[in-house]
Amino acid sequence: MTGVVATAERSRIWSHPELGLHAVLDANGSVRLGSSGQGWDRLVPLVEVTATGHGRLWSGERFIETAIGERLAYRSHDTRTLRDGGLERTTIRLADPVTGLAAEVTLEASPGATFLRSRVRLVNEGVDPLRLESVTTLTLGGITSSVAESSIAEDGLDGLTLHWADNDWLAECRWRQAELRDEVVPLSRFAHGREGRGCFERSSQGSWSTGRHLPVAALTDPAGNAWLWQIESSAGWRFETGEREGAAYIALFGPDDAHHQWHQLLAPGEDFHTVPAVLVRAETGGLDAAFGTLTDYRRGIRRDHPDHRTLPVIYNDYMNTLNGDPTTERLLPLVESAAVAGAEVFVIDAGWYDDAQGWWDSVGAWEPAPNRFPGGIQEVLDAITKRGMTPGLWLEPEVVGVRSPLAQTLPPEAFFRRGGLRVTEHGRHHLDLRHPAARAHLDEVVDRLVGEWGVGYLKLDYNINIGPGTENGTESAGAGLLGHHRAHLDWMAGLLDRHPQLVLENCGSGGLRWDYAQLAVAQLQSTSDQQDPLRYPPITAAAATAATPEQAAVWAYPQPDQTFDEIAFTLTGPLLGRVHLSGFLNLMSDEQFDLVRSAVSVYKEVRGEIGTGHPFWPLGLPGWEDGWIAHGLRGSDATYVMVWRRESGDGDSRTFTVPHLLGAPVRAAVLYPANADAGAEWDAAKGQLTVSLPRVNTAVLVRLGGS
């Protein structure tokens, strides 16, 4: 990378050779970012901004071609190397002569790496207030397919495939794809003078950042090129891609007015920081290679924590087991059996704080229920510790039930409000963690649980979508939501500062707040609330597209009424991620329990590879109804492939290519389970693995490595 303007390239102020990107400056002072070799007219202004009174130059669904974006002119730039890891940070400074708005664009990358992280700071240097309505974190133009580049066709979108992920409760990480040209209608520039007004867009809605879609998507072409992006926001986000001058562009946003009720009034001298976003480029290897780079990037931006290296096995009493109704009598046998099975953390999930089963709208104080624990909850926590496990508790910190005393004792300003009224959703109010009383309450709770009770693991859940946000005074609801979420992240970081060994799990009714604003702080991510083991495999297999494998917690809930195949099927799922074990292990036969202990033992053998490995998908990203699903992990010492065959999986075997092992004389060994009658054969000359599963609804973990 370089921040130097060469004499022969006076228009180029920054470049990133590994990404094939450069920022160029035109005669009017506008800076644009795009792919190497593309014409100026195909690129997009480095920052696009709409503000009240300063909209777009071409009205439509797209939020590029803005008046302020076109006017923002180059001031200066500099590049410096940071001490941590040799990261290079370039700051490009722009200014709008009409409004006085200044922009500082920060681009971060490591030498030799193929990712670019961006964020923008806007400062009002003018004399009048400016009401922002949208601002990009990253824009990029000039993307064309190798198919178009190698032909005489003028359509640069020809051959580009768009990939995005729908997300829902119990149905997370559902990847889809379509030809970009099918989503962006071609129009005749000769007849109309320009492209259309539309684009392909995806955005969040309300406070579940991934309640509809993942903030991750990609463009690929047949030659193995991939452009993969991620927006890091727990509040609003949006991306769009479309056509500009016969090439594709990408624009990445945090919250905006049109989609999230966000606007930000900047008085003279005030500033605003966008949410971060990252772009990954792979010139070969397609999505697998791009997600490998994104995995390394995610590991680099998150808070360091020993959990990422030790990967302890977690037992949680909730899923298909106690279901939010724990008592001492029910828990103690589970504690004993979990310890014997090899669990290292035991989490008491929901319900521990209220004697009634209908506790949903009474949460908030987080005190133990005396009737559930006649000898006190400490009796159970001590039993967990004596069996060599770390005790954990479930908590939903951001909500207060309408029947909770705290709904009356905390000040009104400590809660989300809109139109001057307190917001209520599904029997709960929502705390605003910018308010000192709300934060002090939660600090007292966690310091008590951790400091006095000895809890070392907190599952932080988030089960309501509170809508667009909160209005504190004259602020917009979307700005209030963004402000709260930034305070929430700061609160979590403060917990870990005070309790460095504490482990935080991020959960939002499963995976409905699954983003790297959260996961840069929290150690684990709940992948789903899915209770049907036959529906879980596509979520499990695709989880590494949304989180590093060592942060992706997958449920395994074997039960005494299940067959050996059913037990092994659910236990295989988490073996390349994080194990969330549940089920009535105490009621199993010896043969059933041996299957559980065997799975945990295998996991402990392979987990040393998970925290540094890279995911890949030998059969492609899974479809929701796919009969055969495969997910792999490329480790330093071996490669691991997990294969599921569900009811719709025809044939007894599947053969697929593992490109990075082509020609390698490795051995294929079935690690788990031993009872599936599974087979695995490796053809080194073709680089192909054949896995046989003679029965439907079975799964297997295969190791490819030395003998």
C-alpha positions in Angstrom: 0.0 0.0 0.0 1.1 3.6 -0.5 0.0 7.0 0.3 2.4 8.7 -2.1 1.4 10.4 -5.3 3.8 9.3 -8.0 4.7 11.8 -10.7 3.3 9.6 -13.4 0.1 9.0 -11.5 -0.8 12.4 -10.0 -4.4 11.4 -9.8 -3.7 8.4 -7.5 -3.5 9.3 -3.8 -3.7 5.8 -2.3 -3.5 2.3 -3.5 -3.8 -1.3 -2.2 -2.1 -3.7 -4.7 -3.4 -6.9 -2.9 -7.0 -5.7 -3.1 -6.5 -4.2 -6.6 -7.9 -0.9 -5.3 -6.9 2.7 -5.7 -8.3 6.1 -4.6 -8.0 8.7 -7.4 -8.4 12.5 -7.5 -9.9 14.3 -10.4 -9.4 17.9 -11.6 -12.3 19.1 -9.4 -10.9 17.6 -6.3 -13.3 14.7 -5.9 -11.8 11.4 -4.5 -13.2 8.1 -5.7 -12.3 4.5 -4.8 -12.4 1.7 -7.3 -10.8 -1.3 -8.9 -7.6 -0.9 -10.8 -7.9 -0.3 -14.5 -11.4 1.1 -14.4 -12.4 4.4 -15.9 -13.2 7.4 -13.7 -16.8 7.5 -14.7 -17.4 4.0 -13.3 -16.3 5.0 -9.8 -18.3 6.4 -6.9 -17.4 9.3 -4.6 -15.4 8.1 -1.5 -18.1 9.4 0.8 -21.8 9.8 0.0 -23.9 12.0 2.3 -27.5 13.1 2.3 -28.7 15.9 4.6 -32.0 17.8 4.8 -31.8 20.3 2.0 -28.9 18.4 0.3 -30.3 15.3 -1.3 -29.4 13.2 -4.3 -28.6 14.3 -7.8 -30.5 11.4 -9.3 -33.6 10.4 -7.3 -34.5 6.8 -6.7 -33.8 3.9 -4.4 -30.1 4.4 -4.5 -28.2 6.5 -1.9 -25.2 7.3 -4.1 -24.9 10.3 -6.5 -25.5 12.7 -3.6 -25.1 16.4 -3.8 -22.7 16.6 -0.9 -20.8 13.5 -2.1 -20.1 15.1 -5.4 -19.0 18.3 -3.7 -16.7 16.8 -1.1 -13.2 17.9 -2.2 -9.7 16.6 -1.3 -7.9 18.4 1.4 -5.0 16.1 2.5 -4.1 12.6 3.4 -1.5 10.7 5.4 -0.6 7.1 6.1 1.0 5.7 9.2 1.9 2.3 10.5 0.5 1.2 13.8 2.6 -0.8 16.2 0.1 -3.6 16.7 0.6 -6.1 13.8 2.0 -3.6 11.3 -1.5 -2.3 10.5 -1.4 0.7 8.1 -3.9 3.4 8.6 -4.6 6.0 5.9 -6.7 9.1 6.6 -8.2 11.0 3.6 -9.6 14.4 4.4 -12.4 16.0 2.4 -14.5 19.1 2.7 -17.8 20.5 1.2 -17.4 24.2 0.4 -21.2 24.8 0.5 -22.1 23.4 3.9 -18.8 23.4 5.6 -19.0 19.7 6.3 -15.7 18.0 6.6 -15.1 14.2 6.2 -12.2 12.1 7.5 -12.1 8.7 5.9 -10.0 6.1 7.7 -8.8 3.1 5.7 -7.0 0.3 7.5 -5.3 -2.7 6.1 -2.3 -4.9 6.8 0.6 -5.2 4.3 -0.1 -8.3 2.1 -3.6 -8.8 3.5 -6.6 -8.7 1.3 -9.0 -6.7 3.5 -9.8 -3.1 3.8 -11.6 -1.6 6.9 -13.2 1.8 6.6 -15.0 4.3 8.8 -15.8 7.9 8.4 -15.9 10.9 10.8 -18.0 13.9 9.8 -17.4 17.3 11.3 -19.6 20.4 10.8 -17.1 23.2 10.2 -19.8 25.5 8.8 -21.8 28.2 10.5 -25.2 26.6 10.4 -26.5 23.3 11.8 -26.7 20.4 9.4 -29.2 17.5 9.7 -27.6 14.3 8.4 -29.9 11.7 6.9 -27.5 9.1 5.5 -23.7 8.6 5.2 -21.7 5.8 3.7 -18.9 4.0 5.6 -17.4 2.6 2.4 -18.2 3.0 -1.3 -16.5 1.2 -4.1 -17.1 1.3 -7.9 -15.7 -0.2 -11.1 -16.4 -3.9 -10.2 -16.6 -6.1 -13.3 -16.6 -9.8 -14.0 -13.7 -11.6 -15.6 -16.3 -12.9 -18.1 -17.0 -9.3 -19.3 -13.4 -8.4 -19.3 -12.4 -11.3 -21.5 -15.2 -10.7 -24.0 -16.3 -8.0 -26.3 -19.5 -7.5 -24.3 -19.9 -4.0 -22.8 -21.9 -5.2 -19.9 -19.5 -5.4 -16.9 -22.1 -7.0 -14.7 -22.3 -10.1 -17.0 -21.0 -13.1 -15.0 -21.2 -11.4 -11.6 -23.1 -13.5 -9.0 -24.6 -11.9 -5.9 -24.7 -13.7 -2.5 -26.6 -12.7 0.5 -28.0 -14.3 3.7 -31.6 -14.2 5.0 -31.8 -14.6 8.8 -34.8 -15.4 11.0 -35.6 -17.0 14.3 -34.8 -20.7 14.1 -33.7 -20.2 10.5 -30.4 -18.4 10.6 -27.7 -18.0 8.0 -29.8 -19.0 4.9 -27.5 -18.1 2.1 -29.0 -17.3 -1.3 -27.5 -16.3 -4.7 -28.6 -14.8 -8.0 -27.0 -13.4 -11.0 -26.5 -9.7 -10.3 -27.9 -8.9 -13.8 -31.2 -10.7 -12.7 -31.5 -8.3 -9.8 -30.3 -5.1 -11.5 -32.3 -4.6 -14.7 -30.3 -3.5 -17.8 -31.5 -0.4 -19.4 -30.4 1.4 -22.6 -28.1 4.2 -21.8 -28.3 5.2 -25.5 -32.1 5.6 -25.1 -32.3 7.1 -21.6 -28.9 8.7 -21.0 -28.1 6.8 -17.8 -28.8 3.8 -15.6 -32.0 3.1 -13.7 -33.0 4.4 -10.3 -32.9 1.0 -8.5 -30.4 -1.3 -6.9 -30.2 -4.5 -4.8 -30.4 -3.6 -1.2 -30.6 -5.3 2.2 -31.0 -3.7 5.6 -31.8 -4.3 9.2 -35.1 -3.4 10.9 -35.4 -2.4 14.5 -33.1 -3.5 17.3 -32.5 -7.0 16.1 -29.5 -6.3 13.8 -29.9 -9.6 12.1 -33.6 -10.2 12.4 -34.0 -10.2 8.7 -30.6 -10.5 7.0 -26.9 -10.9 7.9 -24.8 -7.7 7.4 -22.6 -9.8 5.1 -22.8 -10.3 1.4 -20.6 -10.8 -1.7 -20.1 -10.6 -5.4 -18.3 -13.4 -7.2 -17.4 -14.3 -10.8 -16.6 -17.6 -12.6 -12.8 -17.0 -12.4 -12.8 -17.2 -8.6 -12.8 -13.5 -7.9 -14.8 -12.5 -4.8 -15.7 -9.2 -3.2 -17.1 -9.9 0.3 -18.2 -7.2 2.8 -19.4 -6.9 6.4 -21.0 -4.0 8.2 -20.3 -3.9 12.0 -23.4 -2.5 13.6 -25.8 -3.6 16.4 -28.1 -0.8 15.4 -29.2 0.0 11.8 -27.3 -1.0 8.7 -27.9 -1.2 5.0 -25.9 -2.1 1.9 -26.7 -1.6 -1.7 -25.2 -2.8 -5.0 -26.1 -1.8 -8.5 -24.8 -0.5 -11.8 -22.9 2.6 -12.6 -21.6 3.2 -16.1 -21.6 -0.5 -17.0 -19.8 -1.7 -13.8 -21.0 -2.7 -10.4 -20.7 -0.6 -7.3 -21.0 -1.3 -3.5 -22.2 1.2 -0.9 -22.2 0.3 2.8 -24.1 2.3 5.4 -25.0 2.3 9.1 -28.4 3.6 10.0 -30.2 6.1 7.8 -33.4 8.1 7.9 -35.3 6.2 5.2 -34.9 2.8 6.7 -34.1 3.3 10.4 -35.6 6.7 11.4 -32.1 7.9 11.9 -31.0 11.5 11.5 -28.3 13.4 13.3 -28.3 17.1 13.8 -24.7 18.4 13.7 -24.3 21.9 15.2 -21.2 23.8 14.2 -18.2 22.1 15.7 -20.0 18.7 16.4 -19.0 15.4 14.8 -20.4 12.0 14.0 -18.6 8.7 13.6 -20.1 6.0 11.3 -20.1 2.3 12.1 -17.1 0.4 10.7 -17.3 -1.9 7.6 -14.8 -4.1 5.9 -14.2 -5.3 2.3 -12.4 -8.5 1.5 -11.1 -9.4 -2.0 -10.1 -12.8 -3.2 -8.6 -13.1 -6.7 -8.8 -16.9 -6.6 -10.7 -19.4 -4.5 -14.0 -17.6 -4.5 -16.1 -17.4 -1.4 -14.1 -20.0 0.5 -10.9 -17.9 0.2 -12.8 -14.7 1.0 -14.4 -16.1 4.1 -11.0 -17.4 5.2 -9.6 -13.9 5.0 -12.7 -12.5 6.8 -12.2 -15.1 9.5 -8.7 -13.8 10.1 -9.9 -10.2 10.1 -12.6 -11.0 12.6 -10.0 -12.6 14.9 -7.9 -9.5 14.6 -10.5 -6.9 15.6 -12.0 -8.7 18.6 -11.0 -8.2 22.2 -8.4 -10.8 23.2 -9.6 -13.4 25.6 -8.4 -16.8 26.8 -11.7 -18.4 25.9 -10.7 -18.1 22.2 -7.8 -20.5 22.8 -9.2 -22.9 25.4 -12.7 -23.5 23.9 -14.2 -25.2 27.0 -17.1 -27.5 26.5 -20.3 -25.9 27.8 -23.4 -27.6 29.2 -26.6 -25.5 29.3 -29.7 -26.8 31.0 -32.2 -25.1 28.6 -32.6 -26.5 25.2 -35.1 -29.4 25.0 -34.3 -30.0 28.7 -35.4 -27.7 31.6 -36.7 -25.1 29.2 -36.5 -22.2 31.7 -37.8 -24.1 34.7 -34.7 -24.9 36.8 -34.7 -26.1 40.4 -32.0 -27.5 42.7 -33.6 -30.9 42.5 -33.6 -30.9 38.7 -30.1 -29.3 38.3 -28.0 -31.4 40.7 -28.3 -34.7 38.7 -27.6 -32.8 35.5 -24.5 -31.2 37.1 -23.2 -34.6 38.0 -23.8 -36.2 34.5 -22.4 -33.1 32.7 -19.2 -33.3 34.6 -18.8 -37.0 33.9 -19.5 -36.4 30.2 -16.6 -33.9 30.1 -18.3 -30.5 30.3 -16.1 -27.6 31.6 -18.8 -25.0 32.0 -22.3 -25.5 33.4 -24.9 -22.8 32.6 -28.1 -22.4 34.5 -30.3 -20.8 31.9 -33.6 -18.8 32.2 -35.9 -19.0 35.1 -33.5 -19.0 38.1 -34.8 -15.6 39.3 -38.5 -16.1 39.7 -40.6 -18.8 41.5 -43.4 -18.6 38.9 -43.2 -20.3 35.5 -44.7 -17.1 34.0 -41.6 -15.0 34.7 -41.3 -13.3 31.3 -42.7 -9.9 32.3 -41.1 -9.8 35.8 -37.4 -9.8 35.0 -35.0 -7.1 36.0 -33.8 -7.5 39.6 -31.9 -10.8 38.9 -32.2 -12.2 42.4 -32.5 -16.0 43.0 -35.9 -17.5 43.5 -36.1 -19.0 47.0 -38.6 -21.7 46.2 -36.6 -22.9 43.3 -33.5 -23.2 45.4 -34.5 -24.0 49.0 -30.9 -24.2 50.1 -30.0 -21.1 48.0 -28.7 -20.9 44.5 -25.2 -21.0 45.9 -25.7 -24.7 46.7 -26.0 -25.4 43.0 -23.2 -23.0 42.0 -20.9 -24.7 44.6 -21.8 -28.1 43.3 -20.8 -27.0 39.8 -17.5 -25.7 41.1 -16.8 -28.8 43.1 -17.2 -30.9 39.9 -14.5 -28.9 38.3 -16.8 -26.8 36.1 -17.2 -23.0 35.8 -20.7 -21.9 36.9 -22.7 -19.8 34.4 -26.0 -17.9 34.5 -28.5 -16.6 31.9 -29.2 -12.9 32.0 -31.2 -10.5 29.8 -29.7 -7.3 31.0 -31.2 -4.7 28.7 -34.9 -5.4 29.6 -37.1 -4.8 32.6 -40.4 -6.6 32.8 -43.6 -4.5 33.2 -44.3 -6.3 36.5 -40.7 -5.8 37.9 -40.4 -3.3 40.8 -37.5 -1.7 38.8 -40.1 -0.5 36.2 -41.2 2.0 38.9 -38.0 2.7 40.8 -35.6 3.5 38.0 -36.0 7.0 36.5 -38.2 7.4 33.4 -35.1 8.6 31.4 -33.4 5.3 32.0 -35.9 3.6 29.6 -36.5 3.8 25.9 -39.1 6.4 25.1 -40.7 7.6 21.9 -43.0 10.6 21.7 -42.5 11.2 25.4 -44.0 7.7 26.3 -42.2 4.7 27.6 -41.9 1.9 25.0 -43.3 -1.5 25.9 -42.7 -4.6 23.8 -43.8 -8.2 24.6 -44.3 -7.4 28.3 -40.9 -5.6 28.7 -39.4 -2.1 28.9 -36.0 -1.5 27.4 -33.1 0.2 29.4 -31.1 3.0 27.8 -27.5 2.3 28.9 -26.5 5.8 28.3 -28.3 6.7 31.5 -26.1 6.4 34.6 -28.9 4.8 36.7 -29.4 2.0 34.1 -25.7 1.3 33.9 -25.2 1.4 37.7 -28.1 -1.1 38.2 -26.5 -3.6 35.7 -23.0 -3.1 37.1 -24.3 -3.9 40.6 -26.0 -7.1 39.3 -23.0 -8.4 37.4 -20.5 -7.5 40.1 -22.7 -9.4 42.6 -23.1 -12.5 40.3 -19.4 -12.6 39.5 -17.7 -11.1 42.5 -19.9 -12.6 45.2 -21.4 -15.8 43.7 -18.4 -16.9 41.7 -20.2 -17.0 38.3 -17.6 -17.1 35.4 -19.9 -17.3 32.4 -22.9 -15.1 31.5 -25.3 -15.8 28.6 -26.6 -12.4 27.7 -29.8 -12.8 25.8 -31.9 -10.2 23.9 -35.5 -11.4 23.2 -37.4 -8.3 22.0 -37.2 -6.1 18.9 -37.8 -2.7 20.4 -38.3 -1.0 17.1 -36.5 2.0 15.7 -35.0 3.1 19.0 -35.5 5.8 21.6 -35.9 9.6 21.5 -34.0 11.4 24.2 -35.0 15.0 23.8 -34.8 16.0 20.2 -32.7 13.1 19.0 -34.1 10.7 16.4 -35.2 7.2 17.4 -32.4 5.7 15.2 -29.8 7.9 16.7 -31.0 6.9 20.2 -30.7 3.2 19.2 -27.2 3.7 17.9 -26.2 5.6 21.0 -27.6 2.9 23.3 -25.8 0.1 21.5 -22.5 2.0 21.7 -23.1 2.4 25.4 -24.0 -1.3 25.6 -20.7 -2.3 24.0 -18.9 0.0 26.4 -20.7 -1.6 29.3 -19.7 -5.1 28.2 -16.1 -4.0 27.8 -16.2 -2.5 31.3 -17.4 -5.9 32.7 -14.4 -7.7 31.1 -12.0 -5.0 32.3 -13.2 -5.6 35.9 -13.5 -9.4 35.5 -10.9 -10.5 32.8 -11.7 -14.2 33.1 -15.5 -13.7 32.7 -16.9 -15.2 29.5 -19.8 -13.4 27.7 -22.1 -15.2 25.3 -24.1 -13.0 22.9 -27.6 -14.3 22.2 -30.6 -12.6 20.6 -33.3 -15.3 20.6 -30.5 -17.3 19.0 -28.9 -15.4 16.2 -31.1 -12.3 15.8 -28.3 -9.9 17.0 -25.4 -11.6 15.3 -22.9 -8.9 14.3 -19.3 -8.0 14.8 -20.0 -4.9 16.9 -21.2 -7.5 19.5 -18.7 -10.2 18.6 -15.7 -7.8 18.8 -16.5 -7.8 22.6 -18.4 -11.0 23.4 -16.6 -14.3 23.3 -19.3 -16.5 21.9 -22.4 -16.3 19.7 -25.5 -18.4 20.0 -26.2 -19.6 16.5 -29.9 -20.5 17.0 -32.8 -21.5 19.2 -33.5 -24.3 16.7 -34.9 -27.3 18.7 -35.3 -29.8 15.8 -31.9 -31.5 15.2 -32.8 -32.3 11.6 -33.3 -28.6 10.8 -30.0 -27.5 12.5 -27.4 -28.7 10.0 -27.7 -25.8 7.4 -27.4 -23.3 10.3 -24.4 -25.1 11.7 -22.7 -25.5 8.4 -23.1 -21.8 7.5 -22.4 -20.4 10.9 -18.7 -19.7 10.0 -19.9 -17.2 7.5 -21.2 -15.0 10.3 -18.7 -15.8 13.1 -15.3 -17.3 13.6 -15.7 -21.1 14.2 -14.4 -20.7 17.8 -17.2 -18.2 18.6 -20.1 -20.1 16.9 -21.9 -22.0 19.7 -24.0 -24.9 18.4 -26.5 -26.9 20.4 -26.2 -30.6 20.9 -29.2 -32.0 22.8 -29.1 -35.8 23.0 -31.9 -37.5 24.9 -32.6 -40.9 26.4 -35.5 -41.6 24.1 -33.4 -41.1 21.0 -31.7 -43.8 18.9 -28.0 -44.1 18.6 -28.1 -42.4 15.2 -30.2 -39.6 16.5 -27.9 -39.0 19.4 -24.8 -39.1 17.2 -26.5 -36.7 14.6 -27.0 -34.0 17.2 -23.6 -34.4 18.8 -21.7 -34.2 15.5 -23.0 -30.7 14.8 -20.8 -28.6 17.1 -17.6 -30.5 16.7 -16.0 -27.9 14.4 -17.3 -24.9 16.5 -18.3 -24.5 20.1 -20.2 -27.2 22.0 -23.4 -26.2 23.7 -24.4 -29.5 25.3 -27.8 -30.1 26.8 -30.2 -33.0 27.3 -31.2 -35.3 30.1 -27.8 -37.0 30.3 -28.6 -38.4 33.7 -31.4 -40.6 32.3 -29.3 -42.2 29.5 -28.3 -45.8 29.3 -24.6 -46.6 29.5 -24.4 -47.1 25.7 -26.1 -43.8 25.0 -23.9 -41.9 27.5 -20.8 -43.4 25.9 -21.8 -41.7 22.7 -21.9 -38.4 24.5 -18.5 -38.9 26.2 -17.0 -40.0 22.9 -18.2 -36.9 21.1 -16.8 -34.6 23.9 -13.5 -36.5 23.8 -13.2 -36.1 20.0 -13.9 -32.4 20.4 -11.2 -32.0 22.9 -8.8 -33.7 20.5 -9.6 -31.3 17.6 -10.4 -28.0 19.3 -6.7 -26.9 19.3 -7.2 -26.5 15.5 -10.5 -24.6 15.6 -9.2 -21.3 16.9 -6.7 -20.9 14.0 -8.5 -22.9 11.3 -10.3 -21.6 8.2 -13.8 -22.7 7.1 -14.7 -24.0 3.7 -17.7 -25.6 2.0 -17.0 -28.6 -0.3 -20.6 -28.7 -1.6 -21.1 -24.9 -1.5 -22.9 -22.9 1.1 -25.9 -25.0 2.2 -29.5 -24.7 1.1 -32.2 -24.9 3.7 -33.6 -28.1 2.3 -30.4 -29.7 1.1 -30.2 -33.4 1.7 -26.4 -33.5 1.7 -24.5 -30.8 3.6 -20.8 -30.5 4.1 -18.7 -28.0 6.1 -14.9 -28.2 6.5 -12.2 -26.6 8.6 -8.6 -26.3 7.2 -6.3 -26.6 10.2 -2.6 -26.3 10.6 -2.0 -30.0 11.1 -5.1 -31.6 9.4 -8.3 -30.8 7.5 -11.6 -31.7 9.0 -14.8 -32.3 7.0 -18.3 -32.7 8.6 -21.0 -34.3 6.4 -24.7 -34.6 7.1 -27.2 -36.8 5.1 -30.8 -35.8 5.8 -34.1 -37.4 4.8 -34.0 -35.9 1.3 -30.4 -37.0 0.7 -30.4 -39.4 -2.3 -27.7 -42.0 -2.7 -25.5 -43.5 -0.1 -22.4 -41.3 -0.8 -21.1 -38.0 -2.0 -17.8 -37.1 -3.6 -16.4 -33.6 -3.5 -13.2 -31.8 -4.1 -10.9 -30.5 -1.4 -8.7 -28.2 -3.6 -6.0 -27.4 -1.1 -5.2 -31.1 -0.6 -4.9 -31.9 -4.3 -2.1 -34.4 -4.6 -1.5 -34.7 -0.9 -1.0 -38.3 0.4 -3.3 -37.8 3.4 -5.4 -40.5 5.1 -9.1 -40.2 5.6 -10.2 -41.3 9.0 -13.7 -41.2 10.6 -13.4 -39.5 13.9 -17.1 -39.6 15.0 -19.3 -41.4 15.4 -18.2 -45.0 15.3 -21.7 -46.4 14.9 -22.9 -44.6 11.7 -21.3 -47.2 9.4 -19.8 -44.3 7.7 -17.0 -44.6 5.1 -14.4 -42.1 3.9 -12.0 -42.6 1.0 -9.4 -40.1 -0.3 -8.3 -39.9 -3.9 -5.1 -37.8 -3.8 -4.7 -37.6 -7.6 -8.1 -35.9 -8.0 -8.1 -34.2 -4.6 -11.5 -35.8 -3.9 -13.1 -37.1 -0.7 -15.9 -39.7 -0.9 -18.0 -40.0 2.2 -20.6 -42.7 2.5 -23.6 -42.6 4.9 -25.8 -45.6 4.2 -28.6 -44.4 6.5 -30.5 -41.1 6.3 -30.4 -38.6 9.1 -26.9 -39.5 10.0 -23.7 -37.4 10.1 -20.0 -37.9 10.4 -16.8 -36.0 11.1 -13.8 -37.0 8.9 -10.1 -36.1 9.5 -7.8 -35.7 6.5 -4.2 -35.8 7.6 -1.2 -37.9 8.4 -1.5 -41.4 9.8 
